[in-house]
Amino acid sequence: MHYISLGKWTDKGIQTLRDAPKRVENVKKMAQKLGGSVQVYFTMGEYDVISVAEMPSDEAYNKLILWVESQGNVRTSSRKAWTSEEAGKMIADIPQ
């Protein structure tokens, strides 16, 4: 299962910005412990960070994102995502 998270720095997160690369590595390690993986991108614009995660379940993703937010450096908004192949299968099953 795939998930996209849009994140904004908190005051704490921006004040400790130099630690951000290490925090990303910790997020990747936590995702692995939960059976998944995550890629993190630093962005310009409305959001400061965007992550794309592949996790085994909604529960595993929720554990990851709650852990991330509990660190206090970023606030997120998450979306579940489907690959084009997965979406194609769902679309094919829609009755006419």
N, C-alpha and C positions, 0 to 999 in steps of 0.2 A: 504494500500500500504506500502511496506517495502523499506527501504533505508539503505545503508551502507556507512559510511563516514570514510575515512582514514585521520588522522590529524597529523600535525607536529607543534611543538611549534614554535612560533615566538620568537624573542629576548625578547620582553615584557613578553610573556607567561612563558618562562623559568626563567626569573628574578623574577617573582612573583609566582613561583611554589607552594609555601605554601598555596596560595589561591585557588589552583586547585579544591580541594573537594567542596568548596563553589560554585565555578563557575559551576561545574557539577550539583549541586542542582538547580542552577538558570536555566540551560539549560532544566532540567527536568520540571521545573515549566512553562517555556515558551512553551515547547512542549504540555503540558496539556492545556494551554490557547488556543493553536491552534488546539486542538481536538485530540492530539496524545500522544505518549509516546516514551521514548528513554532510552536505556541502554548504558552506557559509560564504556569502558574498557581501562585501561592504559596498554601499551604494550612495549615490547622490540623489537629492530630491526629498520627497515627503518621508521616505523611510531610510534609516541609516544602515540597516542590515536586512538581508533576505536569505532565508535558508530553504534548501530543498532536502527533505528527508525521505528515506525509504525505511519503513518500519514494518514489523510483522503484524501489527494490529493497531486499532484505534487506541486501545488501552496502553500499549507500549509508547505510542507517540504522546499521549496525554501525560504519562509519567515523565517523559523527556522534557516536554515543554513546561510542565509545572516545576520541574527541577531547575530548568534554565531561569524561569521567572523568579524562583525563590532566592536566587543569587542577588537579585536587586539591581542588576546592571541594564536590563532591557525589558521593555514591555512589548508583547507580541499580539498579533492578530493572525490566526491560522486558518488555512483552507485545506480541505482534502482534495487531492488531484488525481486524475486518471490519465494514463498514457493514451495516445491516439488509438492504439490497438484495443485497449480496454474500453474506451469510449465507443469505438466502432462496434464492438460486440453488444454493448448496451443499446446503442441506436438501432442495430439490426433487429433487436427483440421488441422494439416499440410497435404495437399493432397499428395498422393503417386505418 
